Amino acid sequence: MTDRDPFAEGERAARKNLPAEANPYQDGSDEHALWAAGHEKVASSTEARESEGD
């Protein structure tokens, strides 16, 4: 059994500025959705901080 956390992996990917298309999980899988949600959480908060500085 692995201890992979797709949500946390997606968050880390967004922090590394990897695009959402870098999602390593099969499209339509629960893991894909979790990874995407983690990525979106970080990406959207980063975008919000950047727009506040404009």
C-alpha positions as CSV (number, residue, x, y, z in Angstrom):
1,M,0.0,0.0,0.0
2,T,1.3,3.4,-0.9
3,D,0.9,6.6,1.2
4,R,0.4,8.8,-1.8
5,D,-1.9,11.8,-1.3
6,P,-3.0,13.1,-4.8
7,F,-4.4,16.3,-3.2
8,A,-1.1,17.1,-1.6
9,E,0.8,16.1,-4.7
10,G,-1.4,18.6,-6.7
11,E,-0.6,21.3,-4.2
12,R,3.1,20.7,-4.4
13,A,2.9,20.7,-8.2
14,A,1.2,24.1,-8.2
15,R,3.8,25.5,-5.9
16,K,6.5,24.4,-8.3
17,N,4.6,26.2,-11.1
18,L,3.8,23.0,-12.9
19,P,0.7,23.3,-15.2
20,A,-2.5,21.5,-14.4
21,E,-1.9,19.4,-17.5
22,A,1.0,17.7,-15.6
23,N,-1.6,15.7,-13.6
24,P,-0.1,12.2,-13.6
25,Y,-3.3,10.4,-12.9
26,Q,-5.7,8.9,-15.4
27,D,-8.4,11.4,-16.4
28,G,-11.7,10.5,-14.8
29,S,-10.2,8.8,-11.8
30,D,-10.7,9.9,-8.2
31,E,-6.9,10.5,-7.9
32,H,-7.0,12.8,-11.0
33,A,-9.8,14.8,-9.4
34,L,-8.1,15.1,-6.1
35,W,-4.8,16.1,-7.7
36,A,-6.6,18.7,-9.8
37,A,-8.4,20.1,-6.7
38,G,-5.1,20.4,-4.8
39,H,-3.5,22.1,-7.8
40,E,-6.4,24.5,-8.2
41,K,-6.5,25.4,-4.5
42,V,-2.9,26.6,-4.6
43,A,-3.0,28.1,-8.1
44,S,-6.1,30.1,-7.3
45,S,-4.7,31.5,-4.0
46,T,-1.5,32.4,-5.8
47,E,-3.4,34.2,-8.5
48,A,-5.4,36.1,-5.9
49,R,-2.2,37.2,-4.1
50,E,-0.7,38.3,-7.4
51,S,-3.8,40.3,-8.4
52,E,-3.8,42.1,-5.1
53,G,-0.3,43.4,-5.9
54,D,-1.4,45.0,-9.2
